[in-house]
Amino acid sequence: MNRDSHKDIPFVDLKIQYEYHREAFEKAILDTVSSTQYILGPEVSRFEKNFANFLDASEVIGVASGTDALRLSCQALGLEQGDEVLVPANTFIATILGVFELGARFIPVDIDPETFLMDLKDAERRVTSKTKGMIPVHLYGQAMDMVAVQDFAKCHSLFVIEDACQAHGAKWNGKRVGTFGQAGCFSFFPSKNLGAFGDGGAVAVNSPAMMEKLQLMRNYGSVQKYVHEIPGTNSRLDSIQAAVLNVKLNYLEEWNRNRFKAACRYGNGLEGVNSVKSPRFDQNLSERHVFNLFVVRCEQRESLQNFLSQRGIMTGVHYPVPIHLHKAFFSNEFSEGSCPVAEKLATEIISLPLFPEITDEQIDTVLQALKEF
């Protein structure tokens, strides 16, 4: 097979989704523009209500990004300098930035080699008297066992902030992720399952006190103009982004079903391909994993990535460096070998093309290339 034998396959195709729903998107944007209510306007309120209903959460507070959702949640729960928070070693840096900025210390926890999610047995070994909370990550769209997380947190008197930034709509035992802990954080980065046309984020809560804190914090510590109750910040979901999200939310469950169907086709097609290991998931539990990413393992990752690229197949790596080994956090004195499973996986994981509109033909083209490799 050579590159000329098929069209290039993008890693994510945002253009096709826009084209399919162009009329609805453009109407929503123009209606918002003509309303001239651009900051915390009716579209934001409507999205907060719609997304809360979708999640079955008491309240949703729109903020500027998933990173801010995590940071403000840490702040609202009273995280302070010297406190420790357990986080999985395999995650995006945004998961721990709020912890770091508040002067607290993130404690990397190794991951399960099959699910790539936080290993609670390893977490048990890392709890100290300074541990105040934990941030389980529903990585790649896969729901973590939140019953086990809640039991663990209760045993050690920890708060729980769910990083659901890649898992919009995933469920554990019939309940949406992002609604189990004290806060559930979501990102609306364009490539997410529910993505805006720019940055955006939200926090889901079931506590009126948390809701009030977050509403103050996102808007200069104020809900009434020029009356500032706390030193807040500027982190508001734009009205235009909320309008786009209100359109997209109508299709989220359909898109998640398409993602799962694509993942099953990948998984079945990779049976017997020894050099490429498919992720473990139950094909009978479609709501447990909404596949923001389809991540496989290959010991010759760089060679595989080059092989696929030469055939016009785009891929990604999520993530090539465990969070505790980034140069930014050397001062935390986490050395190589701290989380051996995550460190090994970081050299092997590769994300294959996946988006709701991906076709069977495109998946089969990727599978054929993988088999040739």
Buried (B, 14 or more C-beta within 10 A) or exposed (E): EEEEEBEEBBBBBBEBBBEEBEEBBEEBBEEBEEEEEBEBBEBBEBBBEBBBEBBEBBBBBBBBBBBBBBBBBBBBBEBEEEBBBBBBBBBBBBBBBBBBEBEBBBBBBBBBBEBBBBBBEBBEEBBEEEBBBBBBBBBBBBBBBBEEBBEBBEEBEBBBBBBBBBBBBBBBEEBBBBBBBBBBBBBBBBBBBBBBBBBBBBBBBBBEEBBBBBBBBBBBBBBEEEEBBEEBBEBBBBBBBBBBBBBBBEBBBEBBBBBBBBBBBBBEBBEEBEBBBBBEBEEEEBBBBBBBBBBBBBEEBEEBBEBBEEBBBBBBBBBEBBBBBBEEBEEBEBEEEBBEBBBBBBBBBBBBBBBBBBEEEBBEBBBBBBEEB
